[in-house]
Amino acid sequence: MMVKFGLGLGVADVRENVRNSLLAEKHGFDGVWMADHMGGLPSELWEEAWITLAAIAVQTKKIRLYCGVTDPIRRHPAQTSQTVATLDRISDGRAGLGIGAGESMNLLPFGMEWRIKPLSRLREAVEVIKLLLESSPLNRLNYEGEYFQLKNAFLQTKAVQKPRPPILIGALGSKNREMAGEIADGWCSWLQSEQTLKEGIEDIHRGAKKVGRQLEKFEIAVHVPFAISDDPEKAWEAVQDGTKMDLVFERNILRSMGYAEFFTRDLAIQWAMLQKSSLRG
């Protein structure tokens, strides 16, 4: 499997994210990733992901552009399909879609519920997105699902990539990862240890085996915090708070370090925000 390197964007305004993307392209990065968040910590700036990626698309030439990840609750699959197809046209075939079941931080404050069969909704949304990305006025769709319905529907925007831009599923749990192996073109993961990454890949292969899929071109995106500095201590200082937060969201690593009982989600978030000691060990 070919290893590629991407740059995560987000906590900055559009202009800075465009500048960082131009630098990433200049220095050989393969892609940039923009999280589709409504917000995070009170001090953070989160601007709209797809608008940011479109701004990057018109000023770059080679670097791939991924949304990592959106959800099928705030965005109807029809809107997501049209958006990713449009970005693919703007970028001349460089768009990729990351989609997950949804996060409470992006939903509950705005009156949207996500706990009702989130995996079933995600599976159905991916199916609808695939259908719409391959639709046309001569290939109209009728679809009757539990969550989404299409009646004589089609897109008048056609993506450049064939058969469509890649769809990666953002998955922290084993069932989500199995689903990625069944229906997606890739897996968007979070921070991983060698052991948790191995377990995640096993889940993906288990899902693929269920449906008889081969995974030669399957993409696996692993989030890795990093900083560049001549001073190792300054580099660590720059990434340690973010790394602690990452460990909150991928707590299997913490469990493997012996923190299984202490690190409930609420306590872990408080710890990640306030803990001053290093986790380098």
MIDOSE-1310 file (N, C-alpha, C; in nm, 2 decimals, decimal comma, always signed):
residues 281
mmvk	+0,08/-0,12/+0,00/+0,00/+0,00/+0,00/+0,09/+0,12/+0,00; +0,06/+0,22/-0,09/+0,13/+0,34/-0,10/+0,10/+0,43/+0,02; +0,20/+0,49/+0,09/+0,18/+0,58/+0,20/+0,18/+0,72/+0,14; +0,08/+0,80/+0,18/+0,07/+0,94/+0,14/+0,05/+1,02/+0,26
fglg	+0,08/+1,15/+0,24/+0,08/+1,24/+0,36/-0,02/+1,36/+0,33; -0,11/+1,39/+0,42/-0,20/+1,50/+0,41/-0,18/+1,59/+0,53; -0,24/+1,71/+0,51/-0,24/+1,81/+0,61/-0,38/+1,84/+0,66; -0,40/+1,83/+0,80/-0,53/+1,87/+0,85/-0,54/+2,02/+0,87
lgva	-0,66/+2,07/+0,83/-0,69/+2,21/+0,84/-0,80/+2,23/+0,94; -0,83/+2,35/+0,97/-0,95/+2,37/+1,05/-0,95/+2,50/+1,14; -0,87/+2,49/+1,24/-0,87/+2,60/+1,34/-0,80/+2,72/+1,29; -0,85/+2,79/+1,19/-0,79/+2,91/+1,13/-0,90/+2,96/+1,04
dvre	-0,88/+3,09/+0,99/-0,97/+3,14/+0,89/-0,94/+3,09/+0,75; -1,03/+3,12/+0,66/-1,02/+3,06/+0,53/-0,88/+3,10/+0,46; -0,84/+3,23/+0,48/-0,72/+3,28/+0,42/-0,60/+3,20/+0,47; -0,59/+3,17/+0,60/-0,48/+3,10/+0,65/-0,48/+2,95/+0,60
nvrn	-0,60/+2,90/+0,59/-0,61/+2,76/+0,54/-0,57/+2,75/+0,40; -0,60/+2,85/+0,32/-0,56/+2,85/+0,18/-0,41/+2,86/+0,17; -0,35/+2,95/+0,25/-0,20/+2,97/+0,25/-0,13/+2,84/+0,30; -0,19/+2,77/+0,40/-0,13/+2,65/+0,44/-0,14/+2,54/+0,34
slla	-0,25/+2,54/+0,26/-0,27/+2,44/+0,16/-0,17/+2,46/+0,04; -0,15/+2,59/+0,01/-0,05/+2,62/-0,09/+0,09/+2,57/-0,05; +0,12/+2,60/+0,07/+0,25/+2,55/+0,13/+0,26/+2,40/+0,12; +0,15/+2,33/+0,16/+0,15/+2,18/+0,16/+0,17/+2,13/+0,02
ekhg	+0,10/+2,19/-0,08/+0,12/+2,15/-0,22/+0,26/+2,17/-0,27; +0,32/+2,29/-0,23/+0,45/+2,32/-0,27/+0,56/+2,22/-0,22; +0,53/+2,17/-0,10/+0,63/+2,09/-0,04/+0,59/+1,94/-0,05; +0,50/+1,91/-0,14/+0,49/+1,77/-0,17/+0,38/+1,69/-0,10
fdgv	+0,30/+1,76/-0,02/+0,19/+1,68/+0,05/+0,09/+1,63/-0,06; +0,02/+1,52/-0,02/-0,07/+1,46/-0,12/-0,21/+1,52/-0,11; -0,25/+1,57/+0,01/-0,39/+1,61/+0,03/-0,40/+1,70/+0,15; -0,51/+1,77/+0,16/-0,55/+1,85/+0,28/-0,69/+1,80/+0,32
wmad	-0,71/+1,80/+0,45/-0,84/+1,76/+0,51/-0,90/+1,87/+0,59; -1,03/+1,89/+0,58/-1,10/+1,99/+0,65/-1,21/+1,93/+0,72; -1,21/+1,94/+0,86/-1,32/+1,88/+0,94/-1,45/+1,97/+0,92; -1,56/+1,90/+0,91/-1,69/+1,97/+0,90/-1,75/+1,99/+1,04
hmgg	-1,70/+2,09/+1,11/-1,75/+2,12/+1,25/-1,83/+2,25/+1,25; -1,92/+2,25/+1,34/-1,99/+2,38/+1,37/-1,91/+2,46/+1,47; -1,83/+2,39/+1,55/-1,75/+2,45/+1,66/-1,67/+2,35/+1,74; -1,59/+2,40/+1,83/-1,51/+2,32/+1,92/-1,49/+2,39/+2,05
lpse	-1,37/+2,41/+2,09/-1,34/+2,49/+2,21/-1,38/+2,63/+2,19; -1,42/+2,70/+2,30/-1,46/+2,84/+2,28/-1,36/+2,93/+2,21; -1,24/+2,90/+2,22/-1,13/+2,99/+2,16/-1,11/+2,96/+2,02; -1,17/+2,85/+1,96/-1,14/+2,81/+1,83/-1,23/+2,88/+1,72
lwee	-1,17/+2,89/+1,60/-1,25/+2,94/+1,49/-1,27/+2,83/+1,39; -1,40/+2,79/+1,36/-1,43/+2,69/+1,27/-1,52/+2,75/+1,16; -1,46/+2,77/+1,04/-1,54/+2,82/+0,93/-1,58/+2,70/+0,84; -1,68/+2,73/+0,75/-1,75/+2,62/+0,68/-1,65/+2,54/+0,59
awit	-1,66/+2,41/+0,61/-1,56/+2,32/+0,55/-1,56/+2,32/+0,39; -1,68/+2,31/+0,33/-1,69/+2,30/+0,19/-1,65/+2,43/+0,12; -1,69/+2,54/+0,18/-1,65/+2,67/+0,12/-1,50/+2,69/+0,13; -1,44/+2,65/+0,24/-1,30/+2,66/+0,25/-1,23/+2,57/+0,15
laai	-1,28/+2,45/+0,13/-1,22/+2,36/+0,03/-1,23/+2,41/-0,11; -1,34/+2,48/-0,14/-1,36/+2,54/-0,27/-1,26/+2,65/-0,29; -1,24/+2,73/-0,19/-1,14/+2,84/-0,20/-1,00/+2,78/-0,22; -0,97/+2,67/-0,16/-0,84/+2,61/-0,18/-0,83/+2,55/-0,32
avqt	-0,94/+2,49/-0,37/-0,94/+2,43/-0,50/-0,90/+2,52/-0,61; -0,95/+2,65/-0,60/-0,93/+2,74/-0,72/-0,79/+2,80/-0,71; -0,71/+2,77/-0,60/-0,58/+2,83/-0,59/-0,47/+2,72/-0,59; -0,51/+2,60/-0,60/-0,41/+2,49/-0,61/-0,43/+2,41/-0,74
kkir	-0,34/+2,32/-0,76/-0,34/+2,25/-0,89/-0,33/+2,09/-0,88; -0,27/+2,05/-0,77/-0,24/+1,90/-0,76/-0,30/+1,84/-0,63; -0,30/+1,91/-0,53/-0,33/+1,85/-0,40/-0,47/+1,81/-0,39; -0,50/+1,69/-0,33/-0,63/+1,64/-0,31/-0,70/+1,71/-0,20
lycg	-0,84/+1,71/-0,20/-0,92/+1,79/-0,11/-1,02/+1,70/-0,05; -1,01/+1,68/+0,08/-1,10/+1,59/+0,15/-1,18/+1,66/+0,26; -1,31/+1,64/+0,27/-1,38/+1,68/+0,39/-1,38/+1,56/+0,48; -1,33/+1,58/+0,60/-1,31/+1,47/+0,69/-1,35/+1,50/+0,84
vtdp	-1,47/+1,48/+0,88/-1,58/+1,42/+0,80/-1,71/+1,50/+0,82; -1,81/+1,49/+0,73/-1,94/+1,55/+0,74/-2,03/+1,44/+0,80; -2,16/+1,47/+0,80/-2,26/+1,37/+0,86/-2,39/+1,38/+0,78; -2,48/+1,28/+0,78/-2,60/+1,28/+0,71/-2,72/+1,34/+0,79
irrh	-2,69/+1,41/+0,90/-2,80/+1,47/+0,98/-2,81/+1,61/+0,95; -2,70/+1,69/+0,96/-2,70/+1,83/+0,92/-2,71/+1,85/+0,77; -2,66/+1,75/+0,70/-2,66/+1,77/+0,55/-2,73/+1,65/+0,49; -2,84/+1,67/+0,42/-2,91/+1,57/+0,35/-2,81/+1,51/+0,24
paqt	-2,82/+1,38/+0,22/-2,73/+1,32/+0,11/-2,74/+1,38/-0,02; -2,86/+1,44/-0,06/-2,87/+1,51/-0,19/-2,78/+1,63/-0,19; -2,78/+1,71/-0,08/-2,69/+1,83/-0,07/-2,55/+1,78/-0,07; -2,51/+1,68/+0,00/-2,37/+1,63/+0,01/-2,33/+1,59/-0,13
sqtv	-2,41/+1,52/-0,20/-2,38/+1,47/-0,34/-2,35/+1,58/-0,43; -2,44/+1,68/-0,43/-2,42/+1,80/-0,52/-2,29/+1,88/-0,48; -2,27/+1,89/-0,35/-2,15/+1,96/-0,31/-2,02/+1,90/-0,35; -2,01/+1,77/-0,32/-1,88/+1,70/-0,35/-1,86/+1,69/-0,51
atld	-1,97/+1,68/-0,58/-1,96/+1,68/-0,73/-1,91/+1,81/-0,78; -1,96/+1,92/-0,72/-1,92/+2,06/-0,76/-1,78/+2,08/-0,72; -1,74/+2,04/-0,60/-1,60/+2,06/-0,56/-1,51/+1,98/-0,66; -1,55/+1,86/-0,70/-1,47/+1,78/-0,79/-1,45/+1,85/-0,92
risd	-1,56/+1,92/-0,97/-1,55/+2,00/-1,09/-1,45/+2,12/-1,08; -1,47/+2,19/-0,97/-1,39/+2,31/-0,94/-1,24/+2,26/-0,94; -1,21/+2,15/-0,88/-1,07/+2,11/-0,86/-1,02/+2,02/-0,97; -1,10/+1,99/-1,07/-1,07/+1,90/-1,18/-1,03/+1,76/-1,13
grag	-1,12/+1,71/-1,05/-1,11/+1,57/-1,01/-1,02/+1,54/-0,89; -1,02/+1,63/-0,79/-0,94/+1,61/-0,67/-1,02/+1,60/-0,54; -1,15/+1,59/-0,55/-1,23/+1,59/-0,43/-1,25/+1,45/-0,37; -1,26/+1,45/-0,23/-1,29/+1,32/-0,16/-1,39/+1,35/-0,05
lgig	-1,48/+1,26/-0,03/-1,59/+1,28/+0,07/-1,56/+1,19/+0,19; -1,54/+1,25/+0,31/-1,54/+1,18/+0,44/-1,68/+1,20/+0,50; -1,74/+1,09/+0,55/-1,87/+1,10/+0,61/-1,88/+1,01/+0,73; -1,94/+1,05/+0,84/-1,96/+0,97/+0,96/-2,10/+0,97/+1,01
ages	-2,12/+0,91/+1,12/-2,25/+0,90/+1,18/-2,30/+1,03/+1,24; -2,21/+1,12/+1,28/-2,24/+1,24/+1,34/-2,18/+1,25/+1,48; -2,16/+1,37/+1,53/-2,11/+1,40/+1,66/-2,20/+1,49/+1,74; -2,22/+1,46/+1,87/-2,31/+1,54/+1,95/-2,27/+1,69/+1,95
mnll	-2,14/+1,72/+1,95/-2,10/+1,86/+1,96/-2,15/+1,94/+1,84; -2,18/+1,88/+1,72/-2,23/+1,95/+1,61/-2,38/+1,94/+1,59; -2,44/+1,87/+1,68/-2,59/+1,84/+1,66/-2,67/+1,89/+1,78; -2,64/+1,84/+1,90/-2,73/+1,86/+2,01/-2,75/+2,01/+2,04
pfgm	-2,64/+2,10/+2,04/-2,66/+2,24/+2,07/-2,76/+2,31/+1,97; -2,78/+2,25/+1,85/-2,86/+2,31/+1,75/-2,99/+2,23/+1,73; -3,03/+2,15/+1,83/-3,16/+2,09/+1,83/-3,17/+1,97/+1,74; -3,06/+1,91/+1,70/-3,06/+1,79/+1,62/-3,02/+1,66/+1,69
ewri	-3,09/+1,56/+1,68/-3,07/+1,43/+1,75/-2,99/+1,34/+1,66; -2,90/+1,26/+1,72/-2,82/+1,17/+1,64/-2,82/+1,03/+1,70; -2,88/+1,00/+1,81/-2,86/+0,87/+1,87/-2,96/+0,76/+1,82; -3,05/+0,80/+1,73/-3,15/+0,71/+1,68/-3,09/+0,64/+1,56
kpls	-3,05/+0,51/+1,58/-2,99/+0,43/+1,47/-2,89/+0,51/+1,39; -2,79/+0,56/+1,44/-2,70/+0,64/+1,36/-2,62/+0,56/+1,25; -2,59/+0,43/+1,28/-2,52/+0,35/+1,18/-2,61/+0,32/+1,06; -2,74/+0,29/+1,09/-2,83/+0,26/+0,98/-2,85/+0,38/+0,89
rlre	-2,86/+0,50/+0,96/-2,88/+0,62/+0,88/-2,76/+0,65/+0,79; -2,64/+0,62/+0,85/-2,52/+0,65/+0,77/-2,51/+0,55/+0,65; -2,54/+0,42/+0,68/-2,53/+0,33/+0,57/-2,63/+0,37/+0,45; -2,75/+0,41/+0,49/-2,85/+0,45/+0,39/-2,80/+0,57/+0,32
avev	-2,74/+0,67/+0,39/-2,69/+0,79/+0,33/-2,59/+0,77/+0,23; -2,49/+0,68/+0,26/-2,38/+0,65/+0,17/-2,44/+0,58/+0,04; -2,54/+0,50/+0,05/-2,61/+0,44/-0,06/-2,67/+0,54/-0,15; -2,74/+0,64/-0,09/-2,81/+0,74/-0,16/-2,71/+0,83/-0,23
ikll	-2,60/+0,87/-0,16/-2,49/+0,95/-0,22/-2,43/+0,88/-0,35; -2,40/+0,76/-0,33/-2,35/+0,68/-0,45/-2,44/+0,69/-0,57; -2,57/+0,66/-0,54/-2,67/+0,66/-0,65/-2,68/+0,80/-0,72; -2,68/+0,90/-0,63/-2,70/+1,04/-0,69/-2,58/+1,08/-0,77
less	-2,46/+1,04/-0,72/-2,34/+1,09/-0,79/-2,33/+1,02/-0,93; -2,40/+0,91/-0,95/-2,40/+0,85/-1,08/-2,53/+0,87/-1,16; -2,62/+0,96/-1,10/-2,74/+0,99/-1,17/-2,73/+1,09/-1,28; -2,83/+1,11/-1,35/-2,84/+1,21/-1,46/-2,98/+1,23/-1,50
plnr	-3,01/+1,33/-1,58/-3,15/+1,35/-1,63/-3,20/+1,23/-1,71; -3,11/+1,14/-1,76/-3,15/+1,02/-1,83/-3,14/+0,90/-1,74; -3,10/+0,92/-1,62/-3,08/+0,81/-1,52/-3,14/+0,86/-1,39; -3,27/+0,87/-1,38/-3,34/+0,92/-1,26/-3,36/+0,81/-1,16
lnye	-3,38/+0,86/-1,03/-3,38/+0,76/-0,92/-3,51/+0,76/-0,84; -3,55/+0,65/-0,81/-3,66/+0,63/-0,71/-3,60/+0,54/-0,60; -3,62/+0,59/-0,47/-3,56/+0,52/-0,36/-3,65/+0,54/-0,24; -3,68/+0,43/-0,17/-3,76/+0,43/-0,06/-3,69/+0,37/+0,06
geyf	-3,63/+0,45/+0,14/-3,55/+0,40/+0,26/-3,62/+0,44/+0,39; -3,56/+0,40/+0,50/-3,61/+0,43/+0,63/-3,60/+0,58/+0,66; -3,49/+0,64/+0,61/-3,46/+0,78/+0,65/-3,47/+0,87/+0,53; -3,44/+0,82/+0,41/-3,43/+0,91/+0,29/-3,52/+0,85/+0,17
qlkn	-3,58/+0,94/+0,10/-3,66/+0,90/-0,01/-3,62/+0,98/-0,14; -3,62/+0,92/-0,25/-3,60/+0,99/-0,38/-3,72/+0,96/-0,47; -3,76/+1,06/-0,54/-3,87/+1,04/-0,63/-3,83/+1,11/-0,77; -3,80/+1,03/-0,86/-3,76/+1,08/-1,00/-3,65/+1,18/-0,98
aflq	-3,55/+1,15/-0,90/-3,45/+1,24/-0,86/-3,32/+1,22/-0,94; -3,25/+1,33/-0,96/-3,12/+1,32/-1,03/-3,04/+1,45/-1,01; -2,91/+1,44/-1,03/-2,82/+1,56/-1,02/-2,79/+1,61/-1,16; -2,79/+1,74/-1,17/-2,74/+1,80/-1,30/-2,60/+1,85/-1,29
tkav	-2,53/+1,80/-1,19/-2,39/+1,83/-1,17/-2,31/+1,69/-1,17; -2,22/+1,68/-1,26/-2,15/+1,55/-1,28/-2,00/+1,57/-1,23; -1,96/+1,48/-1,14/-1,82/+1,48/-1,10/-1,73/+1,44/-1,21; -1,60/+1,49/-1,19/-1,50/+1,45/-1,29/-1,45/+1,31/-1,28
qkpr	-1,43/+1,27/-1,15/-1,38/+1,14/-1,12/-1,48/+1,03/-1,16; -1,43/+0,92/-1,21/-1,52/+0,81/-1,25/-1,49/+0,69/-1,16; -1,59/+0,62/-1,11/-1,73/+0,65/-1,13/-1,78/+0,76/-1,05; -1,70/+0,81/-0,95/-1,74/+0,92/-0,86/-1,62/+0,95/-0,77
ppil	-1,62/+1,06/-0,70/-1,52/+1,08/-0,59/-1,52/+0,97/-0,49; -1,41/+0,94/-0,43/-1,40/+0,84/-0,32/-1,48/+0,88/-0,20; -1,54/+0,78/-0,13/-1,62/+0,80/-0,01/-1,55/+0,73/+0,10; -1,51/+0,80/+0,20/-1,44/+0,74/+0,32/-1,53/+0,76/+0,44
igal	-1,54/+0,65/+0,52/-1,63/+0,66/+0,64/-1,54/+0,68/+0,76; -1,58/+0,79/+0,84/-1,51/+0,82/+0,96/-1,57/+0,72/+1,07; -1,48/+0,64/+1,13/-1,53/+0,54/+1,22/-1,43/+0,52/+1,34; -1,49/+0,53/+1,46/-1,41/+0,50/+1,58/-1,45/+0,36/+1,64
gskn	-1,57/+0,31/+1,61/-1,61/+0,18/+1,66/-1,59/+0,07/+1,56; -1,59/-0,06/+1,61/-1,57/-0,17/+1,53/-1,69/-0,19/+1,42; -1,81/-0,16/+1,46/-1,92/-0,18/+1,37/-1,91/-0,08/+1,26; -1,87/+0,05/+1,29/-1,85/+0,15/+1,19/-1,74/+0,11/+1,09
rema	-1,63/+0,05/+1,15/-1,52/+0,01/+1,06/-1,56/-0,11/+0,97; -1,64/-0,20/+1,02/-1,69/-0,31/+0,94/-1,77/-0,25/+0,82; -1,86/-0,16/+0,85/-1,94/-0,09/+0,75/-1,85/-0,03/+0,64; -1,74/+0,04/+0,68/-1,65/+0,09/+0,59/-1,59/-0,01/+0,49
geia	-1,56/-0,13/+0,55/-1,51/-0,24/+0,47/-1,61/-0,29/+0,37; -1,74/-0,28/+0,41/-1,85/-0,33/+0,32/-1,88/-0,23/+0,21; -1,89/-0,10/+0,24/-1,95/-0,01/+0,14/-1,87/+0,11/+0,10; -1,76/+0,14/+0,17/-1,69/+0,26/+0,14/-1,56/+0,24/+0,06
dgwc	-1,50/+0,35/+0,02/-1,37/+0,34/-0,05/-1,25/+0,37/+0,04; -1,28/+0,39/+0,17/-1,17/+0,42/+0,27/-1,23/+0,44/+0,41; -1,13/+0,45/+0,50/-1,16/+0,47/+0,64/-1,09/+0,59/+0,69; -1,16/+0,68/+0,75/-1,10/+0,80/+0,82/-1,09/+0,76/+0,97
swlq	-0,97/+0,74/+1,02/-0,95/+0,71/+1,16/-0,90/+0,83/+1,23; -0,89/+0,82/+1,36/-0,84/+0,92/+1,45/-0,70/+0,88/+1,49; -0,65/+0,93/+1,60/-0,52/+0,89/+1,65/-0,52/+0,74/+1,68; -0,41/+0,67/+1,64/-0,40/+0,53/+1,65/-0,26/+0,49/+1,71
seqt	-0,27/+0,38/+1,79/-0,15/+0,31/+1,83/-0,13/+0,20/+1,73; -0,01/+0,13/+1,73/+0,01/+0,02/+1,64/-0,10/-0,09/+1,66; -0,13/-0,11/+1,78/-0,23/-0,22/+1,81/-0,37/-0,18/+1,77; -0,41/-0,05/+1,80/-0,55/-0,02/+1,76/-0,57/+0,00/+1,61
lkeg	-0,46/+0,04/+1,54/-0,47/+0,04/+1,39/-0,48/-0,10/+1,34; -0,40/-0,19/+1,39/-0,41/-0,33/+1,35/-0,56/-0,38/+1,37; -0,61/-0,36/+1,48/-0,75/-0,40/+1,51/-0,85/-0,34/+1,42; -0,83/-0,21/+1,39/-0,92/-0,14/+1,29/-0,92/-0,20/+1,16
iedi	-0,80/-0,23/+1,11/-0,78/-0,29/+0,97/-0,85/-0,43/+0,97; -0,83/-0,50/+1,08/-0,90/-0,63/+1,09/-1,05/-0,62/+1,08; -1,11/-0,52/+1,14/-1,25/-0,49/+1,13/-1,29/-0,46/+0,99; -1,21/-0,38/+0,92/-1,24/-0,35/+0,78/-1,24/-0,47/+0,69
hrga	-1,14/-0,55/+0,71/-1,13/-0,68/+0,63/-1,25/-0,77/+0,66; -1,29/-0,77/+0,79/-1,41/-0,85/+0,82/-1,53/-0,80/+0,75; -1,55/-0,67/+0,74/-1,66/-0,62/+0,67/-1,66/-0,65/+0,52; -1,54/-0,63/+0,47/-1,52/-0,66/+0,32/-1,55/-0,81/+0,29
kkvg	-1,51/-0,90/+0,38/-1,53/-1,04/+0,36/-1,68/-1,07/+0,36; -1,76/-1,00/+0,44/-1,90/-1,03/+0,44/-1,97/-1,01/+0,30; -1,92/-0,92/+0,23/-1,98/-0,89/+0,10/-1,89/-0,93/-0,02; -1,79/-1,00/+0,01/-1,70/-1,05/-0,10/-1,62/-0,95/-0,17
rqle	-1,58/-0,84/-0,10/-1,51/-0,73/-0,16/-1,36/-0,75/-0,16; -1,29/-0,70/-0,26/-1,14/-0,69/-0,26/-1,11/-0,54/-0,23; -1,00/-0,52/-0,15/-0,97/-0,39/-0,10/-0,84/-0,33/-0,15; -0,80/-0,36/-0,28/-0,67/-0,32/-0,33/-0,66/-0,16/-0,33
kfei	-0,76/-0,09/-0,35/-0,75/+0,06/-0,36/-0,82/+0,13/-0,24; -0,84/+0,05/-0,13/-0,90/+0,11/-0,01/-0,81/+0,20/+0,06; -0,85/+0,32/+0,09/-0,77/+0,42/+0,16/-0,79/+0,42/+0,31; -0,68/+0,43/+0,38/-0,69/+0,44/+0,53/-0,62/+0,57/+0,57
avhv	-0,69/+0,66/+0,63/-0,64/+0,79/+0,67/-0,62/+0,79/+0,82; -0,50/+0,81/+0,87/-0,47/+0,81/+1,02/-0,43/+0,95/+1,06; -0,49/+1,00/+1,16/-0,46/+1,13/+1,21/-0,34/+1,13/+1,30; -0,23/+1,20/+1,27/-0,11/+1,20/+1,35/-0,07/+1,35/+1,38
pfai	-0,08/+1,39/+1,51/-0,04/+1,53/+1,55/+0,12/+1,54/+1,52; +0,16/+1,66/+1,47/+0,30/+1,68/+1,45/+0,33/+1,83/+1,45; +0,45/+1,86/+1,48/+0,50/+2,00/+1,48/+0,64/+2,00/+1,43; +0,68/+2,10/+1,36/+0,82/+2,11/+1,30/+0,89/+2,22/+1,37
sddp	+1,00/+2,19/+1,43/+1,08/+2,29/+1,51/+1,22/+2,24/+1,52; +1,32/+2,33/+1,53/+1,46/+2,29/+1,56/+1,47/+2,25/+1,71; +1,37/+2,29/+1,79/+1,38/+2,26/+1,93/+1,27/+2,15/+1,97; +1,31/+2,03/+2,00/+1,22/+1,92/+2,03/+1,12/+1,95/+2,14
ekaw	+1,16/+2,03/+2,24/+1,07/+2,06/+2,35/+0,96/+2,16/+2,30; +1,00/+2,25/+2,22/+0,90/+2,34/+2,17/+0,80/+2,27/+2,07; +0,85/+2,18/+2,00/+0,77/+2,10/+1,91/+0,66/+2,02/+1,99; +0,71/+1,96/+2,10/+0,62/+1,88/+2,19/+0,52/+1,97/+2,25
eavq	+0,56/+2,09/+2,30/+0,47/+2,19/+2,36/+0,36/+2,23/+2,26; +0,39/+2,23/+2,14/+0,30/+2,28/+2,04/+0,19/+2,17/+2,01; +0,22/+2,04/+2,03/+0,12/+1,94/+2,00/+0,06/+1,87/+2,12; +0,11/+1,89/+2,24/+0,07/+1,81/+2,35/-0,08/+1,83/+2,39
dgtk	-0,13/+1,95/+2,39/-0,27/+1,97/+2,42/-0,36/+1,90/+2,32; -0,33/+1,92/+2,19/-0,41/+1,86/+2,09/-0,40/+1,70/+2,10; -0,28/+1,65/+2,13/-0,27/+1,51/+2,14/-0,35/+1,45/+2,26; -0,35/+1,52/+2,37/-0,44/+1,48/+2,48/-0,58/+1,48/+2,44
mdlv	-0,63/+1,58/+2,36/-0,77/+1,58/+2,32/-0,79/+1,46/+2,22; -0,70/+1,44/+2,14/-0,71/+1,32/+2,04/-0,73/+1,19/+2,12; -0,65/+1,18/+2,23/-0,66/+1,05/+2,31/-0,80/+1,04/+2,37; -0,86/+1,15/+2,40/-1,00/+1,15/+2,45/-1,09/+1,08/+2,35
fern	-1,08/+1,11/+2,23/-1,17/+1,06/+2,13/-1,13/+0,92/+2,08; -1,01/+0,88/+2,10/-0,97/+0,74/+2,07/-0,92/+0,68/+2,19; -1,02/+0,65/+2,28/-0,98/+0,61/+2,42/-0,93/+0,46/+2,43; -0,94/+0,39/+2,32/-0,89/+0,25/+2,32/-0,74/+0,25/+2,35
ilrs	-0,67/+0,36/+2,31/-0,53/+0,37/+2,33/-0,51/+0,39/+2,48; -0,59/+0,48/+2,54/-0,58/+0,50/+2,69/-0,61/+0,37/+2,77; -0,71/+0,30/+2,72/-0,74/+0,17/+2,79/-0,62/+0,08/+2,78; -0,55/+0,08/+2,67/-0,43/-0,01/+2,66/-0,32/+0,04/+2,75
mgya	-0,32/+0,17/+2,80/-0,22/+0,22/+2,89/-0,27/+0,20/+3,04; -0,38/+0,14/+3,06/-0,43/+0,12/+3,20/-0,52/+0,22/+3,26; -0,59/+0,30/+3,17/-0,68/+0,40/+3,22/-0,82/+0,37/+3,20; -0,86/+0,24/+3,18/-0,99/+0,21/+3,14/-1,10/+0,26/+3,24
efft	-1,08/+0,25/+3,37/-1,18/+0,28/+3,46/-1,19/+0,43/+3,48; -1,08/+0,50/+3,48/-1,08/+0,65/+3,51/-1,14/+0,73/+3,39; -1,11/+0,69/+3,27/-1,14/+0,77/+3,16/-1,28/+0,75/+3,10; -1,38/+0,79/+3,17/-1,51/+0,81/+3,11/-1,50/+0,93/+3,02
rdla	-1,59/+0,95/+2,93/-1,58/+1,06/+2,84/-1,57/+1,20/+2,90; -1,66/+1,22/+3,00/-1,66/+1,35/+3,07/-1,53/+1,38/+3,14; -1,49/+1,28/+3,22/-1,37/+1,30/+3,29/-1,25/+1,31/+3,20; -1,25/+1,24/+3,09/-1,14/+1,25/+3,00/-1,13/+1,38/+2,93
iqwa	-1,24/+1,44/+2,90/-1,24/+1,58/+2,84/-1,18/+1,68/+2,94; -1,23/+1,67/+3,07/-1,17/+1,76/+3,17/-1,02/+1,74/+3,18; -0,98/+1,61/+3,19/-0,84/+1,58/+3,20/-0,76/+1,64/+3,08; -0,81/+1,62/+2,96/-0,74/+1,67/+2,84/-0,73/+1,82/+2,84
mlqk	-0,82/+1,89/+2,89/-0,82/+2,03/+2,90/-0,72/+2,09/+3,00; -0,71/+2,02/+3,11/-0,64/+2,07/+3,23/-0,51/+2,00/+3,26; -0,49/+1,88/+3,22/-0,37/+1,81/+3,25/-0,25/+1,87/+3,20; -0,15/+1,89/+3,28/-0,02/+1,96/+3,24/+0,09/+1,86/+3,22
sslr	+0,08/+1,74/+3,27/+0,19/+1,65/+3,25/+0,20/+1,59/+3,12; +0,32/+1,54/+3,08/+0,34/+1,48/+2,95/+0,29/+1,34/+2,94; +0,24/+1,30/+2,82/+0,20/+1,16/+2,79/+0,30/+1,09/+2,70; +0,42/+1,15/+2,69/+0,52/+1,09/+2,59/+0,55/+0,95/+2,62
g	+0,54/+0,90/+2,75/+0,57/+0,77/+2,78/+0,46/+0,67/+2,73
